[in-house]
Every structure is written in structure tokens, then in C-alpha cells.
């Protein structure tokens, strides 16, 4: 019965989702080209609100724990487990005050209204996972960017999404480079729960009635620990709060 109901709700959701992306593609272009970064950032925040709001059609609810732990005015490295596109939507809206920038696969840089434009022009970086040299260079630039501008990089150390919620082993390279080139940063482990249930039946129909949870753990000052210690604490914090 739940899956049957999900079909018409998914149609409504995708219509709203598509309209939001097309509309804010134009808004982003105008804001960036006429008024600069600050206006563009505000347009992305408003878009993130509507992308989150759209999911309420599917009966989606959100719980965010620990926002008060986020340091302000310093570079931040958000290290989170990865379950679906809805991780990015939730982070974009609920963590907007720390200017989150994403390390995304290069395929997302073209052809998607609003999303591709923001990834190309909003401070995020695109990596080619088949080209290690290009990927590491792009992540280095991200580290330098957040260090200089006191913004935040979002990285999913698992690399690929978990389709069942069960975490995969974290990879070190991306985090190591971010820590090297943003030495004053704070590493913030973030656990995401239930996002995978949005696509448990694939892209259509979408899952309904899910409660997506973001748990923000205690920040770790990069300069206070060796990378190995910071990495281990980060992975343990993220994985320990995953609910399968």
C-alpha cells in the first residue's frame, strides 16, 4: 500500500523538484553576475530551502542534532557518510550558515539546472575519480579555498553511496589533503541516517514517510592531532551513530 501511494506522490515531487531547479538556475545566474558571491550564496540558500520543502510532499521529516557545535569563523571539513542525493540537500539547507562547498564527481558539473551551475561557480570542486592526479589537485584547491575564506568543505570519505545504510570503509587521501592545505580547520564528523530509504525502490517511486537525521559530532582541531588520530576519531564518530 505504501509503495502504491508513493507513485503519485513521487510524480508531484519530481514536478516540484524540476521547477525549483529550472527557476533557481536563472536566479543564481542573475545573482552571481549582477551582485556577486553574497547574493549568489543567498539564492542558493533559498533554493536549498525549497529543495528541502519539496521533500515534505513525500512525508519526509528531518531531525538535526548538534548544530550548536559548529565552529564559526574558521575553516571546517565536514566528513559524513553518504547514502543518497538527499544528504546533499539536507546539508545544503541545515548547515547553510557555514557555507558548505562540495567535493563532487565531475559528471554532476554539466547538464543539471541549478546544481551544475552552483557546483561550477559556487566554490565547490569537481573531481574525476578515474584521474587521481586531477582529483587530488582539485581537493588541494578546495583546502586552500576554505583556509583563505573560512568556509566549509563537505567530503564523503566512503566515495560511493551506501544503498542500504551500512557504512563503507573511509578512504584517507581526500581528508589528508584537506587537512594539509587547511591547517587551521576543524574536522566535523557528521552522521546521516535514513537518507538511503528515500531511494530504497530506486529513483521511482521514491520512499515516503522517512525521517532523515543529521548528527553533528564534536569538532576536532586539525592542528591538535596527527592526521591518523583525527581520521580514526572522525570515522569512529560517524560510524558509531549510524542506524541500519
Order of alpha helices (4+ residues) and beta strands (2+ residues): alpha-alpha-beta-beta-alpha-beta-alpha-beta-alpha-beta-alpha-beta-beta-beta-alpha
